[in-house]
Amino acid sequence: MRRTILTALLLAGATLSAGDPAKDLPKFQGGDLQKYWTDACARCHGVNGNGRDNSGKPLPDAGFDFTDSRKANKKKDSDWVKVTLEGKDKMPAFKDKMSEADAQKMITEIVRKFAAKR
Ligand code: HEC
């Protein structure tokens, strides 16, 4: 009986953490920023930056559609770097996961290109 309750609690815990996209974000280890986008950002923003999963369903914690060039063009790189490093509401801070220089590159080389690719 006790074991059953314990197992149920463990399962509930595992399900909760799996459902939280801000949990277990990997550190940027250098190298491929496109891969880091897929590993760390796509769970909320989508692989293509449009805030949708691979089946086209809107992701609950996307916050912004980076493929919307009209909206994206109103945003400054410096502000996007700041949000990436420091976070904002549901957007987690990445300052302990990547350097400012890497965050800057992430914005100019990956995030900006989502609008251009449309
Ligand atoms: C847990 C979900 C989550 C993850 C993971 C995540 N983001 Fe976000 N992001 C958000 C949300 C939600 C917002 C909107 C925040 C707001 O304005 O309230 C946002 C906003 C942003 C913005 C600002 C967009 C604007 O409104 O102008 C940038 C830039 C950004 N994210 C980049 C990234 C990058 C780069 C990564 C990966 C290194 C990442 N995000 C990972 C949820 C996430």
Residues whose N, C-alpha, C, O or C-beta is under 5 A from the ligand:
A	BS01	HEC	P21 A22 A40 C41 C44 D61 A62 G63 F64 K75 W80 V83 T84 K88 D89 K90 M91 P92 F94 M106
